[in-house]
């Protein structure tokens, strides 16, 4: 199954505590540098929550986008929860 990516507003993405624990400042910095050089970044994964999106994977890319002042990020909207 091929997933189609779409742009999602960063301020509509909730980052669960277990995803926040995965933030690595050196990875965030490296991701930000890569994003400035190449705008063909790997989409993050989110799922639809009640009134927002919930981050499934890609916390360092999300944080890098925030650091760069981006308002949207490319994401795959997935249906299943990862446990």
mmCIF file of the N, C-alpha and C atoms, coordinates in Angstrom:
data_MODEL
# 
_entry.id   MODEL 
# 
loop_
_atom_site.group_PDB 
_atom_site.id 
_atom_site.type_symbol 
_atom_site.label_atom_id 
_atom_site.label_alt_id 
_atom_site.label_comp_id 
_atom_site.label_asym_id 
_atom_site.label_entity_id 
_atom_site.label_seq_id 
_atom_site.pdbx_PDB_ins_code 
_atom_site.Cartn_x 
_atom_site.Cartn_y 
_atom_site.Cartn_z 
_atom_site.occupancy 
_atom_site.B_iso_or_equiv 
_atom_site.pdbx_formal_charge 
_atom_site.auth_seq_id 
_atom_site.auth_comp_id 
_atom_site.auth_asym_id 
_atom_site.auth_atom_id 
_atom_site.pdbx_PDB_model_num 
ATOM 1   N N  . UNK A 1 1  ? 0.842   -1.186 0.000  1.00 0.00 ? 1  UNK A N  1 
ATOM 2   C CA . UNK A 1 1  ? 0.000   0.000  0.000  1.00 0.00 ? 1  UNK A CA 1 
ATOM 3   C C  . UNK A 1 1  ? 0.883   1.244  0.000  1.00 0.00 ? 1  UNK A C  1 
ATOM 4   N N  . UNK A 1 2  ? 0.626   2.121  -0.927 1.00 0.00 ? 2  UNK A N  1 
ATOM 5   C CA . UNK A 1 2  ? 1.405   3.340  -1.052 1.00 0.00 ? 2  UNK A CA 1 
ATOM 6   C C  . UNK A 1 2  ? 0.721   4.468  -0.283 1.00 0.00 ? 2  UNK A C  1 
ATOM 7   N N  . UNK A 1 3  ? 1.443   5.051  0.649  1.00 0.00 ? 3  UNK A N  1 
ATOM 8   C CA . UNK A 1 3  ? 0.895   6.166  1.411  1.00 0.00 ? 3  UNK A CA 1 
ATOM 9   C C  . UNK A 1 3  ? 1.147   7.462  0.668  1.00 0.00 ? 3  UNK A C  1 
ATOM 10  N N  . UNK A 1 4  ? 0.188   8.365  0.721  1.00 0.00 ? 4  UNK A N  1 
ATOM 11  C CA . UNK A 1 4  ? 0.342   9.673  0.107  1.00 0.00 ? 4  UNK A CA 1 
ATOM 12  C C  . UNK A 1 4  ? 0.609   10.678 1.219  1.00 0.00 ? 4  UNK A C  1 
ATOM 13  N N  . UNK A 1 5  ? 1.630   11.495 1.024  1.00 0.00 ? 5  UNK A N  1 
ATOM 14  C CA . UNK A 1 5  ? 1.937   12.492 2.051  1.00 0.00 ? 5  UNK A CA 1 
ATOM 15  C C  . UNK A 1 5  ? 1.137   13.764 1.799  1.00 0.00 ? 5  UNK A C  1 
ATOM 16  N N  . UNK A 1 6  ? 0.955   14.531 2.861  1.00 0.00 ? 6  UNK A N  1 
ATOM 17  C CA . UNK A 1 6  ? 0.269   15.819 2.771  1.00 0.00 ? 6  UNK A CA 1 
ATOM 18  C C  . UNK A 1 6  ? 0.926   16.773 3.752  1.00 0.00 ? 6  UNK A C  1 
ATOM 19  N N  . UNK A 1 7  ? 0.672   18.063 3.563  1.00 0.00 ? 7  UNK A N  1 
ATOM 20  C CA . UNK A 1 7  ? 1.217   19.043 4.497  1.00 0.00 ? 7  UNK A CA 1 
ATOM 21  C C  . UNK A 1 7  ? 0.246   19.223 5.657  1.00 0.00 ? 7  UNK A C  1 
ATOM 22  N N  . UNK A 1 8  ? 0.788   19.196 6.874  1.00 0.00 ? 8  UNK A N  1 
ATOM 23  C CA . UNK A 1 8  ? 0.007   19.319 8.104  1.00 0.00 ? 8  UNK A CA 1 
ATOM 24  C C  . UNK A 1 8  ? 0.536   20.524 8.870  1.00 0.00 ? 8  UNK A C  1 
ATOM 25  N N  . UNK A 1 9  ? -0.369  21.301 9.471  1.00 0.00 ? 9  UNK A N  1 
ATOM 26  C CA . UNK A 1 9  ? 0.056   22.429 10.302 1.00 0.00 ? 9  UNK A CA 1 
ATOM 27  C C  . UNK A 1 9  ? 0.766   21.900 11.544 1.00 0.00 ? 9  UNK A C  1 
ATOM 28  N N  . UNK A 1 10 ? 1.958   22.404 11.783 1.00 0.00 ? 10 UNK A N  1 
ATOM 29  C CA . UNK A 1 10 ? 2.759   21.943 12.919 1.00 0.00 ? 10 UNK A CA 1 
ATOM 30  C C  . UNK A 1 10 ? 2.032   22.167 14.239 1.00 0.00 ? 10 UNK A C  1 
ATOM 31  N N  . UNK A 1 11 ? 1.315   23.292 14.360 1.00 0.00 ? 11 UNK A N  1 
ATOM 32  C CA . UNK A 1 11 ? 0.639   23.578 15.628 1.00 0.00 ? 11 UNK A CA 1 
ATOM 33  C C  . UNK A 1 11 ? -0.581  22.688 15.865 1.00 0.00 ? 11 UNK A C  1 
ATOM 34  N N  . UNK A 1 12 ? -0.919  21.823 14.904 1.00 0.00 ? 12 UNK A N  1 
ATOM 35  C CA . UNK A 1 12 ? -2.027  20.879 15.076 1.00 0.00 ? 12 UNK A CA 1 
ATOM 36  C C  . UNK A 1 12 ? -1.528  19.470 15.403 1.00 0.00 ? 12 UNK A C  1 
ATOM 37  N N  . UNK A 1 13 ? -0.216  19.344 15.696 1.00 0.00 ? 13 UNK A N  1 
ATOM 38  C CA . UNK A 1 13 ? 0.364   18.034 15.986 1.00 0.00 ? 13 UNK A CA 1 
ATOM 39  C C  . UNK A 1 13 ? 0.683   17.930 17.474 1.00 0.00 ? 13 UNK A C  1 
ATOM 40  N N  . UNK A 1 14 ? 0.084   16.946 18.125 1.00 0.00 ? 14 UNK A N  1 
ATOM 41  C CA . UNK A 1 14 ? 0.362   16.658 19.532 1.00 0.00 ? 14 UNK A CA 1 
ATOM 42  C C  . UNK A 1 14 ? 1.479   15.627 19.594 1.00 0.00 ? 14 UNK A C  1 
ATOM 43  N N  . UNK A 1 15 ? 2.471   15.881 20.447 1.00 0.00 ? 15 UNK A N  1 
ATOM 44  C CA . UNK A 1 15 ? 3.589   14.954 20.617 1.00 0.00 ? 15 UNK A CA 1 
ATOM 45  C C  . UNK A 1 15 ? 3.430   14.250 21.963 1.00 0.00 ? 15 UNK A C  1 
ATOM 46  N N  . UNK A 1 16 ? 3.098   12.949 21.964 1.00 0.00 ? 16 UNK A N  1 
ATOM 47  C CA . UNK A 1 16 ? 2.945   12.210 23.224 1.00 0.00 ? 16 UNK A CA 1 
ATOM 48  C C  . UNK A 1 16 ? 4.257   12.163 24.010 1.00 0.00 ? 16 UNK A C  1 
ATOM 49  N N  . UNK A 1 17 ? 4.150   11.964 25.312 1.00 0.00 ? 17 UNK A N  1 
ATOM 50  C CA . UNK A 1 17 ? 5.328   11.944 26.192 1.00 0.00 ? 17 UNK A CA 1 
ATOM 51  C C  . UNK A 1 17 ? 6.373   10.934 25.732 1.00 0.00 ? 17 UNK A C  1 
ATOM 52  N N  . UNK A 1 18 ? 5.936   9.751  25.294 1.00 0.00 ? 18 UNK A N  1 
ATOM 53  C CA . UNK A 1 18 ? 6.913   8.740  24.868 1.00 0.00 ? 18 UNK A CA 1 
ATOM 54  C C  . UNK A 1 18 ? 7.678   9.172  23.621 1.00 0.00 ? 18 UNK A C  1 
ATOM 55  N N  . UNK A 1 19 ? 7.065   9.985  22.762 1.00 0.00 ? 19 UNK A N  1 
ATOM 56  C CA . UNK A 1 19 ? 7.780   10.521 21.590 1.00 0.00 ? 19 UNK A CA 1 
ATOM 57  C C  . UNK A 1 19 ? 8.732   11.640 22.019 1.00 0.00 ? 19 UNK A C  1 
ATOM 58  N N  . UNK A 1 20 ? 8.314   12.476 22.980 1.00 0.00 ? 20 UNK A N  1 
ATOM 59  C CA . UNK A 1 20 ? 9.183   13.578 23.442 1.00 0.00 ? 20 UNK A CA 1 
ATOM 60  C C  . UNK A 1 20 ? 10.481  13.048 24.034 1.00 0.00 ? 20 UNK A C  1 
ATOM 61  N N  . UNK A 1 21 ? 10.424  11.862 24.648 1.00 0.00 ? 21 UNK A N  1 
ATOM 62  C CA . UNK A 1 21 ? 11.626  11.246 25.227 1.00 0.00 ? 21 UNK A CA 1 
ATOM 63  C C  . UNK A 1 21 ? 12.653  10.904 24.152 1.00 0.00 ? 21 UNK A C  1 
ATOM 64  N N  . UNK A 1 22 ? 12.212  10.785 22.901 1.00 0.00 ? 22 UNK A N  1 
ATOM 65  C CA . UNK A 1 22 ? 13.090  10.396 21.798 1.00 0.00 ? 22 UNK A CA 1 
ATOM 66  C C  . UNK A 1 22 ? 13.830  11.578 21.172 1.00 0.00 ? 22 UNK A C  1 
ATOM 67  N N  . UNK A 1 23 ? 13.544  12.804 21.627 1.00 0.00 ? 23 UNK A N  1 
ATOM 68  C CA . UNK A 1 23 ? 14.200  13.980 21.049 1.00 0.00 ? 23 UNK A CA 1 
ATOM 69  C C  . UNK A 1 23 ? 15.690  13.937 21.360 1.00 0.00 ? 23 UNK A C  1 
ATOM 70  N N  . UNK A 1 24 ? 16.495  14.073 20.308 1.00 0.00 ? 24 UNK A N  1 
ATOM 71  C CA . UNK A 1 24 ? 17.950  14.098 20.431 1.00 0.00 ? 24 UNK A CA 1 
ATOM 72  C C  . UNK A 1 24 ? 18.437  15.398 19.799 1.00 0.00 ? 24 UNK A C  1 
ATOM 73  N N  . UNK A 1 25 ? 18.887  16.365 20.622 1.00 0.00 ? 25 UNK A N  1 
ATOM 74  C CA . UNK A 1 25 ? 19.279  17.678 20.092 1.00 0.00 ? 25 UNK A CA 1 
ATOM 75  C C  . UNK A 1 25 ? 20.254  17.620 18.919 1.00 0.00 ? 25 UNK A C  1 
ATOM 76  N N  . UNK A 1 26 ? 21.211  16.693 18.953 1.00 0.00 ? 26 UNK A N  1 
ATOM 77  C CA . UNK A 1 26 ? 22.173  16.611 17.845 1.00 0.00 ? 26 UNK A CA 1 
ATOM 78  C C  . UNK A 1 26 ? 21.491  16.147 16.559 1.00 0.00 ? 26 UNK A C  1 
ATOM 79  N N  . UNK A 1 27 ? 20.486  15.284 16.676 1.00 0.00 ? 27 UNK A N  1 
ATOM 80  C CA . UNK A 1 27 ? 19.733  14.844 15.497 1.00 0.00 ? 27 UNK A CA 1 
ATOM 81  C C  . UNK A 1 27 ? 18.853  15.974 14.975 1.00 0.00 ? 27 UNK A C  1 
ATOM 82  N N  . UNK A 1 28 ? 18.261  16.742 15.893 1.00 0.00 ? 28 UNK A N  1 
ATOM 83  C CA . UNK A 1 28 ? 17.429  17.874 15.492 1.00 0.00 ? 28 UNK A CA 1 
ATOM 84  C C  . UNK A 1 28 ? 18.273  18.860 14.691 1.00 0.00 ? 28 UNK A C  1 
ATOM 85  N N  . UNK A 1 29 ? 19.465  19.157 15.186 1.00 0.00 ? 29 UNK A N  1 
ATOM 86  C CA . UNK A 1 29 ? 20.358  20.085 14.492 1.00 0.00 ? 29 UNK A CA 1 
ATOM 87  C C  . UNK A 1 29 ? 20.752  19.550 13.115 1.00 0.00 ? 29 UNK A C  1 
ATOM 88  N N  . UNK A 1 30 ? 21.088  18.266 13.046 1.00 0.00 ? 30 UNK A N  1 
ATOM 89  C CA . UNK A 1 30 ? 21.469  17.661 11.764 1.00 0.00 ? 30 UNK A CA 1 
ATOM 90  C C  . UNK A 1 30 ? 20.294  17.668 10.784 1.00 0.00 ? 30 UNK A C  1 
ATOM 91  N N  . UNK A 1 31 ? 19.098  17.377 11.282 1.00 0.00 ? 31 UNK A N  1 
ATOM 92  C CA . UNK A 1 31 ? 17.901  17.400 10.433 1.00 0.00 ? 31 UNK A CA 1 
ATOM 93  C C  . UNK A 1 31 ? 17.650  18.808 9.906  1.00 0.00 ? 31 UNK A C  1 
ATOM 94  N N  . UNK A 1 32 ? 17.796  19.813 10.777 1.00 0.00 ? 32 UNK A N  1 
ATOM 95  C CA . UNK A 1 32 ? 17.576  21.201 10.361 1.00 0.00 ? 32 UNK A CA 1 
ATOM 96  C C  . UNK A 1 32 ? 18.562  21.593 9.265  1.00 0.00 ? 32 UNK A C  1 
ATOM 97  N N  . UNK A 1 33 ? 19.822  21.220 9.434  1.00 0.00 ? 33 UNK A N  1 
ATOM 98  C CA . UNK A 1 33 ? 20.827  21.526 8.413  1.00 0.00 ? 33 UNK A CA 1 
ATOM 99  C C  . UNK A 1 33 ? 20.485  20.840 7.097  1.00 0.00 ? 33 UNK A C  1 
ATOM 100 N N  . UNK A 1 34 ? 20.064  19.587 7.163  1.00 0.00 ? 34 UNK A N  1 
ATOM 101 C CA . UNK A 1 34 ? 19.701  18.852 5.949  1.00 0.00 ? 34 UNK A CA 1 
ATOM 102 C C  . UNK A 1 34 ? 18.491  19.487 5.270  1.00 0.00 ? 34 UNK A C  1 
ATOM 103 N N  . UNK A 1 35 ? 17.525  19.947 6.069  1.00 0.00 ? 35 UNK A N  1 
ATOM 104 C CA . UNK A 1 35 ? 16.330  20.577 5.506  1.00 0.00 ? 35 UNK A CA 1 
ATOM 105 C C  . UNK A 1 35 ? 16.664  21.873 4.782  1.00 0.00 ? 35 UNK A C  1 
ATOM 106 N N  . UNK A 1 36 ? 17.633  22.622 5.300  1.00 0.00 ? 36 UNK A N  1 
ATOM 107 C CA . UNK A 1 36 ? 18.022  23.876 4.653  1.00 0.00 ? 36 UNK A CA 1 
ATOM 108 C C  . UNK A 1 36 ? 18.706  23.614 3.313  1.00 0.00 ? 36 UNK A C  1 
ATOM 109 N N  . UNK A 1 37 ? 19.384  22.482 3.194  1.00 0.00 ? 37 UNK A N  1 
ATOM 110 C CA . UNK A 1 37 ? 20.102  22.150 1.965  1.00 0.00 ? 37 UNK A CA 1 
ATOM 111 C C  . UNK A 1 37 ? 19.218  21.444 0.942  1.00 0.00 ? 37 UNK A C  1 
ATOM 112 N N  . UNK A 1 38 ? 18.239  20.684 1.416  1.00 0.00 ? 38 UNK A N  1 
ATOM 113 C CA . UNK A 1 38 ? 17.421  19.856 0.531  1.00 0.00 ? 38 UNK A CA 1 
ATOM 114 C C  . UNK A 1 38 ? 16.000  19.836 1.058  1.00 0.00 ? 38 UNK A C  1 
ATOM 115 N N  . UNK A 1 39 ? 15.051  20.330 0.248  1.00 0.00 ? 39 UNK A N  1 
ATOM 116 C CA . UNK A 1 39 ? 13.673  20.387 0.733  1.00 0.00 ? 39 UNK A CA 1 
ATOM 117 C C  . UNK A 1 39 ? 12.878  19.124 0.388  1.00 0.00 ? 39 UNK A C  1 
ATOM 118 N N  . UNK A 1 40 ? 13.555  18.028 0.128  1.00 0.00 ? 40 UNK A N  1 
ATOM 119 C CA . UNK A 1 40 ? 12.895  16.754 -0.163 1.00 0.00 ? 40 UNK A CA 1 
ATOM 120 C C  . UNK A 1 40 ? 13.035  15.820 1.041  1.00 0.00 ? 40 UNK A C  1 
ATOM 121 N N  . UNK A 1 41 ? 12.606  16.305 2.211  1.00 0.00 ? 41 UNK A N  1 
ATOM 122 C CA . UNK A 1 41 ? 12.787  15.522 3.436  1.00 0.00 ? 41 UNK A CA 1 
ATOM 123 C C  . UNK A 1 41 ? 11.768  14.389 3.543  1.00 0.00 ? 41 UNK A C  1 
ATOM 124 N N  . UNK A 1 42 ? 12.122  13.398 4.322  1.00 0.00 ? 42 UNK A N  1 
ATOM 125 C CA . UNK A 1 42 ? 11.254  12.251 4.597  1.00 0.00 ? 42 UNK A CA 1 
ATOM 126 C C  . UNK A 1 42 ? 10.056  12.733 5.423  1.00 0.00 ? 42 UNK A C  1 
ATOM 127 N N  . UNK A 1 43 ? 8.832   12.395 5.021  1.00 0.00 ? 43 UNK A N  1 
ATOM 128 C CA . UNK A 1 43 ? 7.671   12.807 5.814  1.00 0.00 ? 43 UNK A CA 1 
ATOM 129 C C  . UNK A 1 43 ? 7.654   12.147 7.193  1.00 0.00 ? 43 UNK A C  1 
ATOM 130 N N  . UNK A 1 44 ? 7.084   12.847 8.163  1.00 0.00 ? 44 UNK A N  1 
ATOM 131 C CA . UNK A 1 44 ? 6.846   12.260 9.475  1.00 0.00 ? 44 UNK A CA 1 
ATOM 132 C C  . UNK A 1 44 ? 5.577   11.417 9.371  1.00 0.00 ? 44 UNK A C  1 
ATOM 133 N N  . UNK A 1 45 ? 5.222   10.703 10.436 1.00 0.00 ? 45 UNK A N  1 
ATOM 134 C CA . UNK A 1 45 ? 3.970   9.948  10.461 1.00 0.00 ? 45 UNK A CA 1 
ATOM 135 C C  . UNK A 1 45 ? 3.109   10.460 11.605 1.00 0.00 ? 45 UNK A C  1 
ATOM 136 N N  . UNK A 1 46 ? 1.850   10.728 11.287 1.00 0.00 ? 46 UNK A N  1 
ATOM 137 C CA . UNK A 1 46 ? 0.877   11.157 12.285 1.00 0.00 ? 46 UNK A CA 1 
ATOM 138 C C  . UNK A 1 46 ? -0.388  10.325 12.101 1.00 0.00 ? 46 UNK A C  1 
ATOM 139 N N  . UNK A 1 47 ? -1.195  10.299 13.144 1.00 0.00 ? 47 UNK A N  1 
ATOM 140 C CA . UNK A 1 47 ? -2.528  9.699  13.026 1.00 0.00 ? 47 UNK A CA 1 
ATOM 141 C C  . UNK A 1 47 ? -3.534  10.754 13.464 1.00 0.00 ? 47 UNK A C  1 
ATOM 142 N N  . UNK A 1 48 ? -4.751  10.597 13.022 1.00 0.00 ? 48 UNK A N  1 
ATOM 143 C CA . UNK A 1 48 ? -5.789  11.559 13.402 1.00 0.00 ? 48 UNK A CA 1 
ATOM 144 C C  . UNK A 1 48 ? -6.232  11.281 14.835 1.00 0.00 ? 48 UNK A C  1 
ATOM 145 N N  . UNK A 1 49 ? -6.239  12.339 15.633 1.00 0.00 ? 49 UNK A N  1 
ATOM 146 C CA . UNK A 1 49 ? -6.757  12.253 16.985 1.00 0.00 ? 49 UNK A CA 1 
ATOM 147 C C  . UNK A 1 49 ? -8.146  12.862 17.003 1.00 0.00 ? 49 UNK A C  1 
ATOM 148 N N  . UNK A 1 50 ? -8.639  13.151 18.178 1.00 0.00 ? 50 UNK A N  1 
ATOM 149 C CA . UNK A 1 50 ? -9.987  13.704 18.312 1.00 0.00 ? 50 UNK A CA 1 
ATOM 150 C C  . UNK A 1 50 ? -10.122 15.054 17.610 1.00 0.00 ? 50 UNK A C  1 
ATOM 151 N N  . UNK A 1 51 ? -9.222  15.985 17.915 1.00 0.00 ? 51 UNK A N  1 
ATOM 152 C CA . UNK A 1 51 ? -9.301  17.310 17.296 1.00 0.00 ? 51 UNK A CA 1 
ATOM 153 C C  . UNK A 1 51 ? -7.940  17.807 16.822 1.00 0.00 ? 51 UNK A C  1 
ATOM 154 N N  . UNK A 1 52 ? -7.006  16.874 16.638 1.00 0.00 ? 52 UNK A N  1 
ATOM 155 C CA . UNK A 1 52 ? -5.661  17.223 16.185 1.00 0.00 ? 52 UNK A CA 1 
ATOM 156 C C  . UNK A 1 52 ? -4.985  15.961 15.677 1.00 0.00 ? 52 UNK A C  1 
ATOM 157 N N  . UNK A 1 53 ? -3.789  16.126 15.181 1.00 0.00 ? 53 UNK A N  1 
ATOM 158 C CA . UNK A 1 53 ? -2.990  14.975 14.770 1.00 0.00 ? 53 UNK A CA 1 
ATOM 159 C C  . UNK A 1 53 ? -2.115  14.554 15.943 1.00 0.00 ? 53 UNK A C  1 
ATOM 160 N N  . UNK A 1 54 ? -1.781  13.271 16.000 1.00 0.00 ? 54 UNK A N  1 
ATOM 161 C CA . UNK A 1 54 ? -0.905  12.733 17.038 1.00 0.00 ? 54 UNK A CA 1 
ATOM 162 C C  . UNK A 1 54 ? 0.329   12.171 16.341 1.00 0.00 ? 54 UNK A C  1 
ATOM 163 N N  . UNK A 1 55 ? 1.509   12.600 16.786 1.00 0.00 ? 55 UNK A N  1 
ATOM 164 C CA . UNK A 1 55 ? 2.747   12.143 16.179 1.00 0.00 ? 55 UNK A CA 1 
ATOM 165 C C  . UNK A 1 55 ? 2.963   10.655 16.428 1.00 0.00 ? 55 UNK A C  1 
ATOM 166 N N  . UNK A 1 56 ? 3.274   9.914  15.368 1.00 0.00 ? 56 UNK A N  1 
ATOM 167 C CA . UNK A 1 56 ? 3.590   8.490  15.467 1.00 0.00 ? 56 UNK A CA 1 
ATOM 168 C C  . UNK A 1 56 ? 5.104   8.312  15.375 1.00 0.00 ? 56 UNK A C  1 
ATOM 169 N N  . UNK A 1 57 ? 5.733   8.964  14.396 1.00 0.00 ? 57 UNK A N  1 
ATOM 170 C CA . UNK A 1 57 ? 7.193   8.914  14.273 1.00 0.00 ? 57 UNK A CA 1 
ATOM 171 C C  . UNK A 1 57 ? 7.692   10.169 13.570 1.00 0.00 ? 57 UNK A C  1 
ATOM 172 N N  . UNK A 1 58 ? 8.964   10.500 13.853 1.00 0.00 ? 58 UNK A N  1 
ATOM 173 C CA . UNK A 1 58 ? 9.575   11.665 13.219 1.00 0.00 ? 58 UNK A CA 1 
ATOM 174 C C  . UNK A 1 58 ? 9.724   12.859 14.137 1.00 0.00 ? 58 UNK A C  1 
ATOM 175 N N  . UNK A 1 59 ? 9.861   12.619 15.445 1.00 0.00 ? 59 UNK A N  1 
ATOM 176 C CA . UNK A 1 59 ? 9.921   13.727 16.400 1.00 0.00 ? 59 UNK A CA 1 
ATOM 177 C C  . UNK A 1 59 ? 11.107  14.655 16.136 1.00 0.00 ? 59 UNK A C  1 
ATOM 178 N N  . UNK A 1 60 ? 12.248  14.118 15.728 1.00 0.00 ? 60 UNK A N  1 
ATOM 179 C CA . UNK A 1 60 ? 13.407  14.982 15.486 1.00 0.00 ? 60 UNK A CA 1 
ATOM 180 C C  . UNK A 1 60 ? 13.210  15.850 14.241 1.00 0.00 ? 60 UNK A C  1 
ATOM 181 N N  . UNK A 1 61 ? 12.570  15.295 13.197 1.00 0.00 ? 61 UNK A N  1 
ATOM 182 C CA . UNK A 1 61 ? 12.254  16.106 12.008 1.00 0.00 ? 61 UNK A CA 1 
ATOM 183 C C  . UNK A 1 61 ? 11.246  17.187 12.363 1.00 0.00 ? 61 UNK A C  1 
ATOM 184 N N  . UNK A 1 62 ? 10.264  16.842 13.202 1.00 0.00 ? 62 UNK A N  1 
ATOM 185 C CA . UNK A 1 62 ? 9.271   17.825 13.625 1.00 0.00 ? 62 UNK A CA 1 
ATOM 186 C C  . UNK A 1 62 ? 9.938   18.958 14.396 1.00 0.00 ? 62 UNK A C  1 
ATOM 187 N N  . UNK A 1 63 ? 10.806  18.618 15.345 1.00 0.00 ? 63 UNK A N  1 
ATOM 188 C CA . UNK A 1 63 ? 11.497  19.642 16.134 1.00 0.00 ? 63 UNK A CA 1 
ATOM 189 C C  . UNK A 1 63 ? 12.404  20.499 15.254 1.00 0.00 ? 63 UNK A C  1 
ATOM 190 N N  . UNK A 1 64 ? 13.041  19.891 14.251 1.00 0.00 ? 64 UNK A N  1 
ATOM 191 C CA . UNK A 1 64 ? 13.892  20.646 13.325 1.00 0.00 ? 64 UNK A CA 1 
ATOM 192 C C  . UNK A 1 64 ? 13.052  21.644 12.534 1.00 0.00 ? 64 UNK A C  1 
ATOM 193 N N  . UNK A 1 65 ? 11.880  21.225 12.093 1.00 0.00 ? 65 UNK A N  1 
ATOM 194 C CA . UNK A 1 65 ? 10.996  22.125 11.352 1.00 0.00 ? 65 UNK A CA 1 
ATOM 195 C C  . UNK A 1 65 ? 10.554  23.293 12.224 1.00 0.00 ? 65 UNK A C  1 
ATOM 196 N N  . UNK A 1 66 ? 10.242  23.004 13.487 1.00 0.00 ? 66 UNK A N  1 
ATOM 197 C CA . UNK A 1 66 ? 9.879   24.074 14.426 1.00 0.00 ? 66 UNK A CA 1 
ATOM 198 C C  . UNK A 1 66 ? 11.035  25.050 14.589 1.00 0.00 ? 66 UNK A C  1 
ATOM 199 N N  . UNK A 1 67 ? 12.255  24.516 14.744 1.00 0.00 ? 67 UNK A N  1 
ATOM 200 C CA . UNK A 1 67 ? 13.438  25.360 14.942 1.00 0.00 ? 67 UNK A CA 1 
ATOM 201 C C  . UNK A 1 67 ? 13.683  26.267 13.740 1.00 0.00 ? 67 UNK A C  1 
ATOM 202 N N  . UNK A 1 68 ? 13.311  25.804 12.551 1.00 0.00 ? 68 UNK A N  1 
ATOM 203 C CA . UNK A 1 68 ? 13.492  26.598 11.336 1.00 0.00 ? 68 UNK A CA 1 
ATOM 204 C C  . UNK A 1 68 ? 12.344  27.573 11.106 1.00 0.00 ? 68 UNK A C  1 
ATOM 205 N N  . UNK A 1 69 ? 11.347  27.550 11.989 1.00 0.00 ? 69 UNK A N  1 
ATOM 206 C CA . UNK A 1 69 ? 10.226  28.473 11.858 1.00 0.00 ? 69 UNK A CA 1 
ATOM 207 C C  . UNK A 1 69 ? 9.177   28.043 10.844 1.00 0.00 ? 69 UNK A C  1 
ATOM 208 N N  . UNK A 1 70 ? 9.209   26.775 10.463 1.00 0.00 ? 70 UNK A N  1 
ATOM 209 C CA . UNK A 1 70 ? 8.221   26.267 9.507  1.00 0.00 ? 70 UNK A CA 1 
ATOM 210 C C  . UNK A 1 70 ? 6.840   26.219 10.164 1.00 0.00 ? 70 UNK A C  1 
ATOM 211 N N  . UNK A 1 71 ? 5.796   26.419 9.360  1.00 0.00 ? 71 UNK A N  1 
ATOM 212 C CA . UNK A 1 71 ? 4.433   26.342 9.867  1.00 0.00 ? 71 UNK A CA 1 
ATOM 213 C C  . UNK A 1 71 ? 3.764   25.028 9.509  1.00 0.00 ? 71 UNK A C  1 
ATOM 214 N N  . UNK A 1 72 ? 4.261   24.374 8.453  1.00 0.00 ? 72 UNK A N  1 
ATOM 215 C CA . UNK A 1 72 ? 3.709   23.090 8.033  1.00 0.00 ? 72 UNK A CA 1 
ATOM 216 C C  . UNK A 1 72 ? 4.845   22.089 7.865  1.00 0.00 ? 72 UNK A C  1 
ATOM 217 N N  . UNK A 1 73 ? 4.471   20.808 7.850  1.00 0.00 ? 73 UNK A N  1 
ATOM 218 C CA . UNK A 1 73 ? 5.442   19.737 7.639  1.00 0.00 ? 73 UNK A CA 1 
ATOM 219 C C  . UNK A 1 73 ? 4.768   18.645 6.820  1.00 0.00 ? 73 UNK A C  1 
ATOM 220 N N  . UNK A 1 74 ? 5.546   18.025 5.955  1.00 0.00 ? 74 UNK A N  1 
ATOM 221 C CA . UNK A 1 74 ? 5.012   16.922 5.145  1.00 0.00 ? 74 UNK A CA 1 
ATOM 222 C C  . UNK A 1 74 ? 4.854   15.696 6.051  1.00 0.00 ? 74 UNK A C  1 
ATOM 223 N N  . UNK A 1 75 ? 3.682   15.054 5.963  1.00 0.00 ? 75 UNK A N  1 
ATOM 224 C CA . UNK A 1 75 ? 3.391   13.913 6.840  1.00 0.00 ? 75 UNK A CA 1 
ATOM 225 C C  . UNK A 1 75 ? 2.572   12.858 6.116  1.00 0.00 ? 75 UNK A C  1 
ATOM 226 N N  . UNK A 1 76 ? 2.782   11.615 6.538  1.00 0.00 ? 76 UNK A N  1 
ATOM 227 C CA . UNK A 1 76 ? 1.894   10.522 6.166  1.00 0.00 ? 76 UNK A CA 1 
ATOM 228 C C  . UNK A 1 76 ? 0.861   10.433 7.276  1.00 0.00 ? 76 UNK A C  1 
ATOM 229 N N  . UNK A 1 77 ? -0.415  10.456 6.916  1.00 0.00 ? 77 UNK A N  1 
ATOM 230 C CA . UNK A 1 77 ? -1.476  10.284 7.905  1.00 0.00 ? 77 UNK A CA 1 
ATOM 231 C C  . UNK A 1 77 ? -1.833  8.802  7.901  1.00 0.00 ? 77 UNK A C  1 
ATOM 232 N N  . UNK A 1 78 ? -1.455  8.125  8.985  1.00 0.00 ? 78 UNK A N  1 
ATOM 233 C CA . UNK A 1 78 ? -1.656  6.680  9.080  1.00 0.00 ? 78 UNK A CA 1 
ATOM 234 C C  . UNK A 1 78 ? -2.863  6.383  9.955  1.00 0.00 ? 78 UNK A C  1 
ATOM 235 N N  . UNK A 1 79 ? -3.462  5.229  9.736  1.00 0.00 ? 79 UNK A N  1 
ATOM 236 C CA . UNK A 1 79 ? -4.665  4.885  10.471 1.00 0.00 ? 79 UNK A CA 1 
ATOM 237 C C  . UNK A 1 79 ? -4.422  4.080  11.730 1.00 0.00 ? 79 UNK A C  1 
ATOM 238 N N  . UNK A 1 80 ? -3.328  3.342  11.769 1.00 0.00 ? 80 UNK A N  1 
ATOM 239 C CA . UNK A 1 80 ? -3.093  2.433  12.888 1.00 0.00 ? 80 UNK A CA 1 
ATOM 240 C C  . UNK A 1 80 ? -2.210  3.061  13.945 1.00 0.00 ? 80 UNK A C  1 
ATOM 241 N N  . UNK A 1 81 ? -2.431  2.648  15.164 1.00 0.00 ? 81 UNK A N  1 
ATOM 242 C CA . UNK A 1 81 ? -1.562  3.050  16.272 1.00 0.00 ? 81 UNK A CA 1 
ATOM 243 C C  . UNK A 1 81 ? -0.402  2.085  16.343 1.00 0.00 ? 81 UNK A C  1 
ATOM 244 N N  . UNK A 1 82 ? 0.776   2.610  16.643 1.00 0.00 ? 82 UNK A N  1 
ATOM 245 C CA . UNK A 1 82 ? 1.933   1.750  16.864 1.00 0.00 ? 82 UNK A CA 1 
ATOM 246 C C  . UNK A 1 82 ? 2.096   1.554  18.358 1.00 0.00 ? 82 UNK A C  1 
ATOM 247 N N  . UNK A 1 83 ? 2.180   0.307  18.797 1.00 0.00 ? 83 UNK A N  1 
ATOM 248 C CA . UNK A 1 83 ? 2.338   0.023  20.233 1.00 0.00 ? 83 UNK A CA 1 
ATOM 249 C C  . UNK A 1 83 ? 3.721   -0.468 20.502 1.00 0.00 ? 83 UNK A C  1 
# 
